[in-house]
Amino acid sequence: TPAVAELACDADHDFFVVWGAGTEDRINDIINQVNVQYERDVDITHEITTIIVRTEPTYAATDAWTLVNEFRNKWLSDHGLVPRDAAHLFTGKDLDGNTIGIAYDTGRICTTGAYCLAQSDHAGGFACSTDITAHELGHLWGAGHCACPSFTMNSTITCANAFSSVSIVDIITHRDTRDCLDETDPITYCSAFSSSASFEHIARFALGDIDHPSGPSTYSSFLAFSTELARGDAEAFAVTLGSPFASDVGGVWIDWNQDGDFVDADEAIDVSLSGVGPYIGVVVVPETAPTGPTRLRVRIQDGTADPVPGPCGTTSFGEVEDYTVVVTDPCPADLDGSGDVGFTDLITVLSFWGPCAGVCPADIDDSGDVGFTDLLAVLSVWGPCS
């Protein structure tokens, strides 16, 4: 299983001018191909946590070093809540001199120095676009330049899409020092954004512990904002619109079965939202939903241009935001799943007493051992689950 690094992506206005509504698809295509190389050569994959598309000019510099610092400062000041182990800027600018990409520093994954950029469509075909991104990320992973004209980390672009044996050692060495990386395969969701958030946008979203105001953006990942919902719960949500129109429509989706899409039964929470808002609805958690974190997506759009809201794809106007919902067990002390807490559950706790080794179903408080807190959790809710 490859190590999973969370990657935040930014497309500057110049890149957006080139790719338009296909900006996010282009970035996904590049990173997907970069991952082929990284998984094959160094057992790493990058999970995109967000793609911010700059539909208005945001970055001014054409000097690569100045631009990567501008990019880094923007993200440190404005996007601190976006989960990431590294961030990559796709620029459409014609960078000064012969530079087509730059990394802020070498060996900086999971630090405040993990920023790089690429003028990815500078020349050549798709293989060159992927190679320059793999190259700049390679610096963040600890690889320096090499005199290796048949490989990615050569000092000039080769479009090789392969690491040399020296680069492989450098990257794996840095990878193995990072304790921030996941070791599970990432779930990849479909892309969803608008071409412009200059008009209607999501000004506030509220559900449970989430009550989050935000400014206009074509897409925003707010996965750091989460709320717990127990199976069987019914919880109200509210979507407040900014600069709304009577023709606006919207929808809310939750990936209950955690399979990376929003198309299964009960996952379209409400797709009939319309008007200037605020939109009010209810999330009902299925009794069969597996516990753990999953994704919620909320979208609003201009219903005149795009009348049917969906969880994927591009609209002319509006905004998409993603949040995290953590599904919990309403009766965690019911260890045998019988519908009540009783002697069988008590015996289970006593039989697992002490430090956990492997599977540990009686560790109700997830502390790493079974002890008095778990015993009290059983005794305090003795009887039928409610």
C-alpha positions in Angstrom: 0.0 0.0 0.0 1.5 3.4 -1.0 2.1 6.1 1.5 -0.5 8.8 1.0 0.4 12.5 1.0 -2.4 15.1 1.0 -1.8 17.6 -1.8 -3.5 21.0 -2.2 -3.6 22.4 -5.7 -3.9 26.0 -6.9 -4.5 27.1 -10.4 -3.6 30.8 -11.0 -5.7 33.1 -13.2 -3.3 32.6 -16.2 -3.7 28.8 -16.0 -7.5 29.3 -15.7 -7.5 31.5 -18.9 -5.8 28.7 -20.8 -8.0 25.8 -19.5 -11.3 27.5 -18.5 -14.0 25.1 -17.4 -11.5 22.2 -17.9 -9.0 23.6 -15.3 -9.8 21.1 -12.6 -10.0 18.2 -15.0 -6.5 19.1 -16.3 -5.0 19.2 -12.8 -6.6 15.9 -11.9 -5.3 14.3 -15.1 -1.7 15.6 -14.4 -1.7 14.4 -10.7 -3.2 11.1 -11.7 -0.4 10.5 -14.1 2.2 11.8 -11.6 0.9 9.2 -9.1 1.5 6.4 -11.6 5.2 7.3 -11.5 5.3 7.9 -7.8 3.5 4.6 -6.9 5.7 2.6 -9.3 9.0 4.1 -8.3 8.8 5.2 -4.7 5.5 3.7 -3.3 3.9 7.2 -2.8 0.6 8.6 -4.0 -0.8 12.1 -3.7 -4.4 12.6 -2.6 -5.8 16.0 -3.8 -7.7 17.6 -0.9 -8.7 20.7 -2.8 -8.2 22.6 -6.0 -8.6 26.3 -5.9 -9.2 27.9 -9.3 -8.4 31.6 -9.4 -10.9 33.1 -11.7 -9.5 36.6 -11.0 -5.8 37.6 -10.9 -4.3 36.7 -7.5 -0.5 36.3 -8.1 1.5 39.0 -9.8 5.1 37.8 -10.0 6.7 36.3 -13.0 10.0 35.6 -11.3 9.8 32.0 -10.1 11.3 32.5 -6.6 9.2 35.6 -6.0 6.1 33.7 -7.2 6.6 30.6 -5.1 7.0 32.9 -2.0 3.8 34.8 -3.0 2.0 31.4 -3.4 3.3 30.2 0.0 2.4 33.4 1.9 -1.1 33.3 0.4 -1.7 29.8 1.6 -0.2 30.3 5.0 -2.3 33.4 5.6 -5.6 32.5 3.9 -5.8 28.7 3.6 -4.5 27.4 6.9 -7.5 25.1 7.4 -7.1 23.2 4.1 -5.6 19.8 4.9 -2.3 19.3 3.1 1.2 17.8 3.3 2.3 19.8 0.3 0.8 22.4 -2.0 1.4 22.9 -5.8 0.7 25.9 -7.9 -0.2 25.4 -11.6 0.7 28.6 -13.3 0.0 29.8 -16.8 2.5 32.7 -16.5 5.5 32.8 -18.8 8.2 32.7 -16.1 11.3 34.8 -16.3 14.5 33.3 -17.8 14.6 29.6 -18.5 12.8 28.6 -15.3 9.7 26.5 -15.7 9.2 25.4 -12.1 10.6 25.8 -8.6 10.3 24.3 -5.2 10.5 26.4 -2.0 13.0 24.0 -0.5 14.2 20.4 -0.6 12.9 17.7 1.7 10.0 19.7 3.2 6.9 17.4 3.0 4.5 18.0 5.9 6.2 21.3 6.8 5.5 25.0 6.1 8.1 24.8 3.4 6.2 22.2 1.2 5.3 24.5 -1.7 6.2 24.3 -5.3 5.0 25.5 -8.7 5.2 24.5 -12.4 4.6 26.3 -15.7 3.2 22.9 -16.7 2.2 23.7 -20.3 5.5 25.4 -21.2 6.4 23.1 -24.1 6.0 19.6 -25.3 3.0 17.3 -24.7 1.3 15.9 -21.7 4.3 13.8 -20.8 6.3 17.0 -20.3 3.5 18.6 -18.2 3.4 15.6 -15.8 7.2 15.4 -15.7 7.7 19.0 -14.5 5.1 18.5 -11.7 6.8 15.2 -10.7 10.1 17.0 -10.7 9.1 19.9 -8.4 7.3 17.6 -6.0 10.4 15.4 -6.1 12.4 18.3 -4.6 9.8 18.5 -1.7 10.3 14.8 -1.3 14.1 15.2 -0.8 15.5 14.7 -4.3 18.0 17.1 -5.7 19.1 17.6 -9.3 21.1 14.8 -10.9 23.1 14.5 -14.1 20.6 12.0 -15.5 19.2 13.1 -18.9 16.9 10.0 -19.0 15.2 10.7 -15.7 12.8 13.2 -14.1 15.3 14.9 -11.7 17.7 16.0 -14.4 18.4 19.7 -14.1 16.6 20.4 -17.4 13.2 18.9 -18.3 13.4 15.5 -19.9 9.7 14.4 -20.1 10.9 11.0 -18.9 8.4 10.4 -16.1 10.8 8.1 -14.2 13.1 8.5 -11.3 16.8 7.4 -11.3 18.1 5.0 -8.7 19.7 7.9 -6.8 16.5 9.9 -6.7 14.6 6.9 -5.6 16.9 6.5 -2.6 16.6 10.2 -1.7 12.8 10.2 -1.9 12.2 7.0 0.0 14.6 8.1 2.7 12.6 11.3 3.2 9.3 9.5 2.9 10.3 7.2 5.8 11.0 10.1 8.1 7.5 11.6 7.6 5.1 10.5 10.4 2.3 12.6 8.8 1.5 10.3 5.9 -1.4 7.9 5.7 -0.9 4.3 4.8 -4.3 3.6 3.3 -5.5 4.0 -0.3 -7.1 7.4 -0.7 -10.8 7.8 -1.8 -11.0 10.1 -4.8 -14.1 12.1 -5.3 -15.4 13.5 -8.6 -14.5 17.1 -9.3 -17.1 19.8 -8.9 -16.7 23.6 -9.3 -18.1 26.6 -11.1 -16.5 28.8 -13.7 -17.3 31.9 -11.6 -18.3 32.7 -8.1 -18.7 36.4 -8.8 -22.5 36.3 -8.3 -24.3 33.7 -6.2 -22.1 31.8 -3.7 -22.3 30.0 -0.4 -22.0 32.5 2.4 -22.6 30.2 5.3 -23.1 26.5 5.9 -24.4 25.0 9.2 -24.9 21.4 10.3 -24.4 20.2 13.9 -21.1 21.5 15.1 -20.3 23.1 11.7 -21.3 26.7 11.4 -19.0 28.1 8.8 -19.1 31.5 7.0 -17.0 31.8 3.9 -16.4 34.1 1.0 -17.0 33.4 -2.7 -14.9 30.7 -4.4 -15.5 28.3 -7.3 -14.7 25.4 -5.0 -13.5 25.2 -1.4 -12.4 22.2 0.6 -13.4 22.7 4.2 -12.8 19.1 5.3 -11.2 20.3 8.5 -14.7 21.4 9.6 -16.6 18.4 10.9 -19.5 17.3 12.9 -20.5 14.0 14.5 -23.9 12.4 13.6 -25.1 9.2 15.1 -26.8 6.5 13.0 -30.5 7.2 13.0 -30.1 10.9 13.9 -32.0 13.7 12.2 -30.1 17.0 12.1 -31.1 20.3 10.5 -28.8 22.0 8.0 -28.9 25.6 6.7 -27.3 27.1 3.6 -27.1 30.9 3.5 -26.4 32.4 0.0 -24.4 35.4 -0.8 -25.6 37.7 -3.7 -28.5 35.3 -4.4 -31.0 35.3 -7.3 -34.5 33.9 -7.4 -33.4 31.5 -10.1 -30.7 29.9 -7.9 -30.9 26.1 -7.1 -28.8 23.9 -4.9 -28.2 20.5 -3.4 -26.6 18.6 -0.5 -25.0 15.1 -0.7 -23.3 12.8 1.8 -21.3 9.7 0.9 -22.8 7.5 3.5 -21.2 4.2 2.5 -17.7 5.9 2.1 -17.1 4.6 -1.4 -16.1 7.9 -3.0 -19.3 8.9 -4.7 -22.7 10.4 -4.0 -24.9 8.2 -6.2 -26.0 5.5 -3.7 -29.4 5.3 -1.9 -30.0 8.1 0.5 -26.9 10.0 -0.5 -28.8 12.9 -2.2 -29.9 14.6 1.0 -31.8 17.4 -0.7 -31.6 18.4 -4.4 -34.7 20.6 -4.5 -33.3 23.7 -2.9 -34.3 26.8 -4.8 -34.6 30.6 -4.6 -32.7 33.2 -2.6 -32.6 31.1 0.6 -31.6 30.5 3.2 -32.0 26.8 2.4 -33.2 24.7 5.3 -33.3 20.9 5.3 -32.8 17.8 7.4 -30.0 15.2 7.3 -31.2 11.7 8.3 -28.4 9.3 9.0 -29.1 5.8 7.7 -29.1 3.1 10.3 -26.8 1.1 8.0 -24.2 3.8 7.6 -20.7 2.6 8.6 -19.0 4.6 11.3 -16.2 7.0 10.6 -15.5 10.1 8.7 -17.0 10.7 5.2 -17.6 13.6 2.9 -20.5 16.1 2.6 -20.8 18.2 -0.5 -23.0 21.3 -0.8 -23.6 23.2 -4.0 -25.5 26.2 -5.2 -25.7 27.4 -8.8 -27.5 29.6 -11.3 -30.6 27.6 -12.2 -31.1 29.5 -15.4 -27.8 28.4 -16.9 -27.7 25.0 -15.0 -31.2 24.0 -13.8 -30.4 20.6 -12.3 -27.9 20.5 -9.4 -25.6 17.5 -9.3 -22.6 16.5 -7.1 -20.1 16.5 -9.9 -19.0 18.6 -12.9 -18.8 22.2 -13.8 -21.5 24.9 -13.7 -21.4 28.5 -15.1 -21.9 30.2 -11.8 -22.1 29.3 -8.1 -20.0 27.5 -5.6 -19.2 24.0 -4.2 -18.0 23.3 -0.7 -16.9 20.0 0.9 -17.1 19.2 4.7 -16.6 16.2 6.9 -19.3 14.2 8.6 -18.3 11.7 11.2 -20.8 8.9 11.6 -20.9 7.5 15.1 -22.6 4.5 16.8 -25.5 5.7 19.0 -24.9 2.8 21.4 -21.2 2.0 21.4 -21.4 -0.1 24.6 -23.7 -2.6 22.8 -20.7 -4.7 21.8 -22.7 -7.7 20.7 -25.1 -5.7 18.6 -28.1 -7.1 20.4 -29.9 -3.8 20.8 -29.3 -3.5 24.5 -26.3 -3.3 26.9 -26.2 -6.3 29.3 -24.2 -9.1 30.7 -22.7 -10.3 27.4 -21.2 -6.8 26.9 -19.9 -6.7 30.4 -18.2 -10.1 30.0 -16.7 -8.9 26.7 -15.1 -5.9 28.5 -13.8 -8.1 31.3 -12.3 -10.7 28.9 -10.3 -8.0 27.0 -9.2 -6.2 30.2 -5.7 -4.6 29.8 -3.7 -3.3 26.9 -5.1 -3.9 23.5 -3.3 -6.4 21.2 -4.7 -6.4 17.7 -8.5 -6.3 17.4 -10.0 -4.8 20.5 -13.8 -4.4 20.3 -14.1 -3.7 24.1 -11.9 -0.5 23.9 -15.0 1.7 23.8 -13.1 4.9 24.5 -10.3 4.1 21.9 -7.6 4.6 24.6 -5.5 1.7 23.6 -6.5 -0.5 26.5 -9.7 -1.8 28.1 -10.2 -0.5 31.6 -12.5 1.3 34.1 -13.6 3.9 31.6 -14.9 1.2 29.3 -16.5 -0.6 32.2 -18.3 2.5 33.2 -19.4 3.1 29.6 -21.2 -0.2 29.8 -22.7 0.2 33.3 -23.9 3.8 32.7 -26.2 2.8 29.8 -27.3 -0.6 31.0 -30.5 -1.8 29.4 -32.1 -1.2 25.9 -30.3 1.1 23.5 -32.3 4.3 22.9 
